[in-house]
Amino acid sequence: MTSSVTTTNGTSLSYGIIGAAAGIVPTHVNALTQIPNMQIVGMADINEEAGAARAQETGCPFFVDHQVMLREVRPDVVIICTPHPFHATLAIDCFAAGVHVLVEKPIAVEVAEADAMIAAAEQANRILAVNYQQRFRPAVEYIYNMITSGELGHLVRVLCVEPWFRTDAYYRASTWRGTWQGEGGGVLLNQAPHTLDLLCHLAGMPTKVCAWTRTIAHPIETEDTAQGMLEFENGALGYLHVSTVEAGLEQRIQIVCDRAALELVGDKLILYRFEPSLQQHMTTSPELFAPPDVHAEEISLTGHGGSHVDVYRDLETAIREGRIPRADGREGLKSLELINAFILSSYTEQTVTLPIDRAAYTALLNDLRAGNRSTS
């Protein structure tokens, strides 16, 4: 449970930003300017020159030490935009100061850190939200509502493929990218969290993972390609592939259920209804090979969604009403659990059962950071 917040003037929430020099910060600032009565009251970053310049552009005080910012300006909400290895420590500091937190994806590097963040938020009775704005895309909302209403029936199969092409120059632009110490992973931790979040949000959490991570093309320590086979609680199977070495194809998500299948390619959504259902046709049809009738329909959706503005509107409403935001800490943990499972499965060459063994993953990550494991 979370409590509602009493704001300083009764009408507006105040925001602070940690990691002010990050490239994503202008996107957050632009989104916040579209929230009525919002106030940005401070920014912090250990990069004093770049952080101070960003704060000056925004018109708010700058702090090198985030703890000083928390004490002096006392924001209602802090946005954490630092590299993900710092998310857990910073979020826990914010909760100790009685502040709500919105953290950029992924929630953390390893699930043990996310566990600690969630526990700290609950102890402080504050909200921990994760910036998974794609949950607000109209097509994603449509699919989610169909699935949760039971209209599609039980899950049969899932496929999720998405290229996130990056150049070598991208990895050279920041020394922490593509390193175990500075990032804690590659495509899985940086580009793919949105993809994995949608998979967990729409299809549910897998129970088993058998995966492979590879560094195919980029001169980096961590993986630039990952793929894995998934098993869900009801025995349904799935496949996921993400990469920073591929281009030309759009995100593709297929969810096949008993009464219908959905395919999302970019923002184009096609619904395939089965008449009768797969199970009914399978058990009652006298035909040896014929499938049920399939009625395809392209779903036309109006409106916009999937931006940072949607995240902030949802977060503000959650804070004021004392409810859970669409992507809270426990929801944000799901994709990280899957990411860690992929890496653990690949390096141990074993199928991993979820939830994963926290100690086993911490030990593996420590080995990778120390250079004791070769690139998988």
PAMI-65348 format. One line per 10 residues: for each residue x, y, z of C-alpha. Coordinates in pm, 1 decimal. Layout:
<pts>
X Y Z | ...;
</pts>
This chain:
<pts>
0.0 0.0 0.0 | 105.7 358.1 -58.1 | -18.4 672.2 105.8 | -133.1 987.4 -66.9 | 90.7 1291.2 -36.2 | 19.4 1638.8 95.6 | 203.0 1883.2 -130.6 | 361.5 2208.5 -21.2 | 93.4 2429.8 -175.5 | -188.6 2178.2 -202.0;
-194.0 2181.2 -582.3 | 145.3 2078.9 -719.3 | 408.4 1811.5 -679.4 | 775.1 1904.2 -669.3 | 1038.9 1701.3 -852.7 | 1412.3 1653.9 -819.7 | 1635.5 1480.3 -1074.1 | 1945.0 1274.7 -993.2 | 2170.8 1218.9 -1292.6 | 2104.9 1562.4 -1440.4;
2374.4 1524.5 -1708.8 | 2217.2 1211.3 -1860.0 | 2103.9 1228.8 -2220.5 | 1748.8 1120.7 -2130.2 | 1691.9 1412.9 -1889.8 | 1561.6 1660.7 -2154.8 | 1290.9 1406.5 -2240.3 | 1185.6 1395.3 -1875.9 | 1194.9 1773.0 -1841.9 | 985.9 1814.5 -2157.2;
730.0 1566.5 -2024.9 | 715.2 1734.7 -1685.5 | 644.7 2073.2 -1845.2 | 321.1 1920.1 -1975.5 | 201.8 1833.2 -1624.8 | -9.6 2113.7 -1472.7 | 139.5 2295.0 -1171.7 | 454.7 2083.1 -1174.7 | 773.6 2219.0 -1013.7 | 1131.9 2103.2 -1075.1;
1303.5 2213.6 -755.6 | 1653.4 2069.9 -795.8 | 1898.6 1862.6 -996.5 | 2202.0 1665.0 -884.4 | 2493.3 1500.2 -1062.9 | 2855.3 1416.2 -984.1 | 2937.9 1562.5 -1328.4 | 2935.4 1918.7 -1199.6 | 2992.9 2102.2 -1527.4 | 2730.3 1920.8 -1736.7;
2484.5 1888.8 -1449.8 | 2502.9 2255.5 -1356.1 | 2448.6 2356.5 -1719.0 | 2138.3 2137.8 -1738.6 | 2002.6 2281.9 -1413.4 | 2064.5 2635.3 -1537.5 | 1873.5 2558.7 -1858.4 | 1586.0 2425.5 -1648.7 | 1592.9 2711.9 -1400.8 | 1646.3 2517.3 -1080.5;
1923.4 2481.2 -819.0 | 2208.0 2236.0 -882.7 | 2376.6 2003.9 -633.8 | 2678.6 1777.6 -669.8 | 2559.4 1573.9 -370.4 | 2210.0 1426.7 -403.7 | 2178.5 1402.8 -25.0 | 2218.1 1779.3 1.3 | 1947.6 1823.4 -263.7 | 1713.2 1596.9 -69.2;
1769.1 1793.2 250.9 | 1757.0 2144.7 108.6 | 1473.5 2135.4 -146.2 | 1276.3 1836.7 -11.6 | 1113.0 1723.0 -338.8 | 799.6 1509.7 -336.0 | 936.0 1289.2 -615.0 | 1287.9 1213.3 -737.4 | 1361.6 1093.0 -1090.3 | 1674.3 875.6 -1111.8;
1844.9 894.8 -1452.4 | 2193.5 770.7 -1363.4 | 2350.0 453.8 -1509.8 | 2162.6 157.0 -1366.0 | 2436.6 28.5 -1127.8 | 2358.8 333.8 -909.7 | 1978.8 298.9 -909.2 | 1946.0 90.0 -594.0 | 2166.1 300.4 -364.6 | 2013.1 627.4 -482.3;
1654.3 503.7 -457.7 | 1708.9 372.7 -104.4 | 1855.2 712.9 -5.3 | 1542.7 880.7 -143.9 | 1308.1 651.0 44.8 | 1502.1 719.9 365.3 | 1428.3 1088.5 300.7 | 1056.0 1014.6 257.8 | 1051.9 1075.6 -118.2 | 867.7 892.0 -396.6;
1092.0 760.9 -676.4 | 1061.7 719.4 -1052.4 | 1363.0 527.5 -1179.7 | 1467.9 491.1 -1541.2 | 1469.1 139.3 -1683.1 | 1594.1 -108.9 -1587.8 | 1501.4 -89.7 -1222.1 | 1850.1 -213.1 -1125.6 | 2129.0 -442.7 -1246.1 | 2038.6 -750.8 -1043.6;
1726.4 -875.7 -876.1 | 1877.1 -867.8 -526.1 | 1914.1 -489.1 -563.9 | 1557.0 -453.9 -688.0 | 1435.9 -659.5 -391.7 | 1608.1 -411.7 -158.2 | 1455.8 -113.4 -342.2 | 1105.3 -257.5 -316.5 | 1150.9 -334.4 53.4 | 1278.1 19.4 122.0;
982.4 173.1 -63.4 | 734.8 -36.4 132.2 | 901.8 42.5 463.8 | 888.6 416.7 384.4 | 531.8 389.4 251.0 | 647.4 560.8 -67.4 | 596.0 474.8 -434.9 | 868.2 313.8 -643.9 | 782.0 348.0 -1013.3 | 979.6 237.0 -1319.2;
975.4 432.1 -1645.5 | 809.7 176.3 -1873.9 | 618.3 418.1 -2094.8 | 544.4 160.6 -2366.3 | 276.8 12.3 -2140.4 | 69.8 318.8 -2233.3 | 78.6 258.5 -2610.0 | -281.6 220.2 -2736.8 | -205.9 -115.7 -2899.9 | -43.8 -246.8 -2582.2;
-339.0 -131.4 -2371.8 | -578.4 -300.2 -2617.3 | -390.2 -631.9 -2600.3 | -360.2 -615.5 -2222.0 | -732.8 -554.5 -2178.7 | -821.5 -845.1 -2408.9 | -590.2 -1081.0 -2223.3 | -692.0 -980.7 -1871.2 | -1062.8 -995.9 -1959.6 | -1020.1 -1362.9 -2054.6;
-1150.2 -1298.6 -2405.0 | -855.0 -1473.0 -2570.9 | -851.3 -1786.1 -2356.5 | -543.8 -1963.0 -2226.7 | -193.8 -1889.7 -2359.7 | -55.5 -2118.9 -2630.9 | 260.0 -1948.3 -2760.3 | 456.2 -1621.4 -2747.1 | 712.7 -1475.0 -2985.1 | 898.9 -1148.8 -2931.9;
1173.5 -1022.5 -3165.0 | 1321.2 -673.9 -3167.5 | 1636.3 -525.7 -3321.8 | 1792.4 -227.9 -3144.8 | 2074.9 -140.3 -3385.4 | 2372.6 45.1 -3238.3 | 2707.3 147.6 -3388.6 | 3048.1 108.3 -3229.8 | 3047.8 487.2 -3189.4 | 2748.5 452.9 -2958.9;
2946.0 231.1 -2723.3 | 3250.6 459.8 -2740.7 | 3039.0 763.3 -2649.7 | 3022.8 660.1 -2281.8 | 3289.7 448.9 -2116.2 | 3037.7 267.9 -1894.3 | 2835.8 127.2 -2186.0 | 2883.8 -237.7 -2272.7 | 3089.1 -311.4 -1959.8 | 3013.7 -541.9 -1671.3;
3136.3 -294.0 -1412.6 | 2972.7 15.6 -1558.3 | 2649.2 -132.1 -1692.8 | 2613.2 -488.3 -1569.7 | 2504.9 -618.6 -1909.8 | 2464.4 -523.8 -2273.8 | 2158.2 -527.9 -2496.8 | 1956.2 -701.4 -2225.6 | 2019.2 -431.2 -1962.9 | 2021.5 -125.3 -2187.6;
1804.5 -158.9 -2499.6 | 1581.4 -460.2 -2432.5 | 1414.7 -384.0 -2097.2 | 1114.6 -224.6 -2272.0 | 1078.0 -534.2 -2490.9 | 1101.0 -773.5 -2198.4 | 865.4 -559.1 -1993.7 | 600.0 -583.7 -2265.0 | 645.4 -960.2 -2281.1 | 593.7 -996.4 -1904.4;
313.2 -738.0 -1897.8 | 115.0 -907.0 -2175.4 | 199.1 -1277.5 -2156.6 | 282.8 -1308.8 -1789.9 | 600.0 -1417.4 -1616.8 | 776.3 -1724.5 -1758.1 | 864.0 -2002.1 -1517.2 | 1169.4 -2138.2 -1702.4 | 1433.2 -1990.4 -1933.6 | 1694.8 -2152.3 -2156.2;
1898.0 -1875.0 -2317.4 | 2209.6 -1780.0 -2508.6 | 2391.1 -1446.8 -2493.3 | 2662.7 -1365.0 -2744.2 | 2895.0 -1079.3 -2837.2 | 2875.4 -1112.0 -3214.4 | 2998.9 -785.4 -3362.7 | 3069.6 -505.3 -3114.3 | 3405.0 -465.4 -2932.2 | 3240.6 -471.6 -2588.3;
3258.4 -691.6 -2279.0 | 2889.2 -766.3 -2259.2 | 2635.1 -924.6 -2494.5 | 2514.3 -753.7 -2811.7 | 2273.1 -1037.9 -2894.1 | 2049.9 -1256.5 -2679.3 | 1786.2 -1515.2 -2748.1 | 1602.8 -1761.4 -2534.3 | 1328.5 -2019.7 -2507.0 | 1060.7 -1961.1 -2246.9;
815.0 -2184.5 -2063.9 | 507.4 -2045.4 -1889.6 | 310.2 -2178.0 -1594.8 | 48.1 -2353.8 -1808.0 | 315.1 -2521.9 -2024.2 | 293.0 -2270.1 -2311.2 | 623.6 -2196.7 -2482.2 | 781.4 -1878.5 -2611.1 | 1080.7 -1732.7 -2792.1 | 1260.2 -1400.7 -2752.4;
1543.2 -1245.7 -2955.3 | 1703.6 -902.0 -2911.9 | 2014.4 -758.9 -3072.9 | 2212.5 -440.2 -3140.9 | 2366.2 -582.5 -3460.2 | 2044.9 -612.3 -3665.5 | 1842.5 -352.2 -3858.5 | 1552.6 -326.0 -4100.8 | 1282.8 -517.0 -3913.5 | 1034.9 -368.1 -3667.6;
946.1 -499.6 -3326.0 | 726.1 -807.1 -3360.7 | 518.4 -957.9 -3082.0 | 293.6 -1258.6 -3139.5 | 63.6 -1391.0 -2869.6 | -134.5 -1702.1 -2958.8 | -417.4 -1802.5 -2729.0 | -696.2 -2059.2 -2745.8 | -964.6 -1834.3 -2896.2 | -755.3 -1581.7 -3087.8;
-404.5 -1467.6 -3176.7 | -259.8 -1116.6 -3183.0 | 35.1 -985.1 -3381.2 | 185.7 -643.8 -3312.1 | 441.1 -517.4 -3567.1 | 545.0 -166.3 -3477.2 | 206.7 -7.7 -3407.7 | 13.6 -225.2 -3653.9 | -209.2 -465.7 -3462.9 | -382.6 -763.6 -3626.2;
-630.3 -985.6 -3443.6 | -693.8 -1342.7 -3565.7 | -1009.8 -1493.4 -3415.8 | -1059.0 -1871.6 -3421.1 | -1403.4 -2019.3 -3475.4 | -1442.6 -2243.3 -3286.1 | -1152.5 -2221.5 -3037.6 | -838.2 -2424.2 -3098.4 | -917.5 -2665.9 -2817.2 | -1281.5 -2713.8 -2917.3;
-1198.2 -2764.6 -3284.4 | -915.5 -3001.4 -3198.9 | -1136.5 -3227.4 -2989.1 | -1460.9 -3217.7 -3189.6 | -1371.1 -3178.3 -3558.1 | -1388.3 -3492.5 -3776.4 | -1132.5 -3335.9 -4012.2 | -778.1 -3468.6 -4000.6 | -588.8 -3154.8 -4104.6 | -822.5 -2856.0 -4135.2;
-775.7 -2577.1 -3880.4 | -1067.8 -2379.2 -3739.4 | -1194.6 -2082.2 -3936.6 | -966.8 -1782.3 -3889.7 | -1103.8 -1429.2 -3915.4 | -832.7 -1164.2 -3944.9 | -896.3 -803.1 -3852.6 | -658.5 -508.1 -3841.1 | -739.5 -312.6 -3527.3 | -752.8 63.0 -3583.2;
-686.9 255.3 -3265.3 | -728.7 625.9 -3208.6 | -544.6 846.7 -2965.7 | -185.4 870.3 -2857.8 | 10.4 709.3 -2579.7 | 340.3 556.5 -2483.8 | 526.4 872.3 -2386.5 | 691.3 993.8 -2067.7 | 393.9 1227.6 -2020.1 | 169.2 922.6 -1970.4;
406.7 791.3 -1703.9 | 398.0 1119.6 -1512.1 | 20.2 1153.7 -1532.2 | -17.6 801.5 -1398.2 | 242.3 859.3 -1126.2 | 84.7 1185.0 -1007.5 | -257.5 1022.0 -990.7 | -113.8 726.7 -800.5 | 54.7 955.3 -547.4 | -254.5 1168.8 -492.6;
-493.3 873.2 -467.7 | -262.7 639.1 -277.3 | -278.7 367.9 -543.1 | -18.7 164.2 -730.6 | 114.0 308.5 -1060.5 | 96.9 101.1 -1377.1 | 464.0 1.3 -1355.1 | 561.4 -6.4 -988.6 | 868.2 -173.2 -842.3 | 721.2 -523.5 -841.2;
621.4 -488.8 -1206.1 | 963.1 -345.3 -1291.0 | 1128.1 -640.6 -1119.6 | 975.5 -885.8 -1367.6 | 1175.4 -783.9 -1672.6 | 1496.1 -765.7 -1465.2 | 1430.3 -1117.5 -1334.9 | 1404.4 -1232.6 -1695.8 | 1722.1 -1044.9 -1794.6 | 1918.9 -1201.0 -1510.4;
1777.1 -1542.8 -1598.4 | 1895.9 -1506.6 -1958.7 | 2250.8 -1422.3 -1851.4 | 2261.3 -1691.1 -1581.5 | 2128.7 -1954.9 -1820.5 | 2380.0 -1866.2 -2089.2 | 2686.6 -1868.3 -1866.0 | 2589.4 -2182.8 -1674.6 | 2457.1 -2355.0 -1991.0 | 2154.0 -2466.7 -1791.6;
1780.8 -2408.4 -1787.6 | 1697.7 -2155.8 -1515.1 | 1382.0 -2172.9 -1306.5 | 1223.6 -1843.9 -1202.6 | 1240.8 -1677.0 -956.3 | 1615.2 -1710.8 -993.1 | 1864.5 -1792.0 -721.3 | 1972.9 -1443.8 -607.1 | 2303.6 -1559.0 -459.1 | 2395.1 -1753.5 -772.2;
2339.3 -1450.0 -992.5 | 2531.6 -1217.1 -762.0 | 2825.5 -1459.3 -767.8 | 2817.2 -1477.5 -1148.1 | 2799.6 -1099.0 -1183.9 | 3092.4 -1054.7 -945.4 | 3294.7 -1300.4 -1154.7 | 3206.9 -1117.1 -1475.3 | 3301.7 -782.8 -1325.4 | 3630.7 -927.0 -1205.8;
3704.5 -1070.2 -1550.6 | 3694.9 -1427.8 -1425.3 | 3450.8 -1543.9 -1692.3 | 3502.9 -1532.7 -2067.7 | 3240.5 -1362.9 -2284.4 | 2952.9 -1601.0 -2347.4;
</pts>
